[in-house]
Amino acid sequence: MKWARETEMRAERGVLVQRRVGSPDKRTLGFAVAKFRDTVALTNRSGDREQLCIGAMLKHHRSFTRLRLDTLTAADVSNWRDER
């Protein structure tokens, strides 16, 4: 529990460092949303519609979906919301 609290506090301060080695593409919002679309959305009642909406988001909001998850802030999300 102590590790989780410390990690959350570092994330809130914006000093969370991603230490895992891997492709940068796998650490973006777009990768996470696409994975959700391809795995979870299929099982939802309106999954076909949800997949279309996610696909449109990935296509038309590339600057937002290219943001890394470890640096994504509430301000980024609110700016995206206000722009669309």
C-alpha positions in Angstrom: 0.0 0.0 0.0 2.8 2.4 0.7 4.3 1.9 -2.8 0.8 2.6 -4.3 0.4 5.8 -2.3 3.9 7.0 -3.2 3.3 6.3 -6.9 0.0 8.2 -6.9 1.7 11.1 -5.2 4.5 11.2 -7.8 1.9 10.9 -10.6 0.0 13.9 -9.2 3.2 15.9 -9.0 4.0 15.0 -12.6 7.3 13.2 -11.7 6.2 9.7 -12.4 8.8 8.0 -14.6 7.9 5.1 -16.9 10.7 2.6 -16.2 9.5 -0.3 -18.4 11.3 -1.0 -21.6 9.1 -1.2 -24.6 7.7 0.5 -27.7 6.6 4.0 -27.0 3.5 3.3 -29.0 2.3 0.9 -26.3 2.4 3.7 -23.7 0.0 6.1 -25.5 -3.6 6.8 -24.9 -4.3 5.7 -28.5 -2.8 2.3 -27.9 -4.9 1.8 -24.7 -8.1 3.0 -26.4 -7.5 0.8 -29.4 -6.9 -2.2 -27.2 -10.1 -1.5 -25.3 -12.0 -1.2 -28.7 -10.6 -4.5 -29.9 -11.1 -6.5 -26.7 -13.7 -5.1 -24.4 -16.0 -3.1 -26.7 -16.8 -6.2 -28.6 -18.5 -7.7 -25.6 -20.8 -4.7 -24.9 -24.4 -4.6 -26.1 -23.7 -1.7 -28.4 -20.1 -2.7 -29.1 -20.4 -2.1 -32.9 -21.4 1.5 -32.3 -18.8 1.9 -29.6 -16.1 0.6 -32.0 -17.1 3.2 -34.6 -16.9 6.0 -32.1 -13.5 4.9 -30.9 -12.2 4.6 -34.4 -13.4 8.1 -35.2 -11.7 9.4 -32.1 -8.4 7.7 -33.1 -8.6 9.1 -36.6 -9.7 12.7 -35.9 -7.9 13.4 -32.6 -4.4 12.1 -33.2 -2.7 14.8 -31.2 -4.7 13.8 -28.2 -4.4 10.0 -28.7 -0.6 10.2 -29.2 -0.1 11.5 -25.6 1.8 9.1 -23.3 -0.2 7.6 -20.5 2.4 8.4 -17.9 2.3 12.1 -18.8 -1.5 12.5 -19.4 -3.0 15.1 -17.1 -6.6 16.2 -16.3 -5.7 19.4 -18.1 -5.0 17.4 -21.3 -8.3 15.7 -21.1 -10.2 19.0 -20.4 -8.4 20.7 -23.3 -9.4 17.9 -25.6 -13.0 18.0 -24.4 -13.2 21.8 -25.0 -11.6 21.6 -28.5 -14.0 19.0 -29.8 
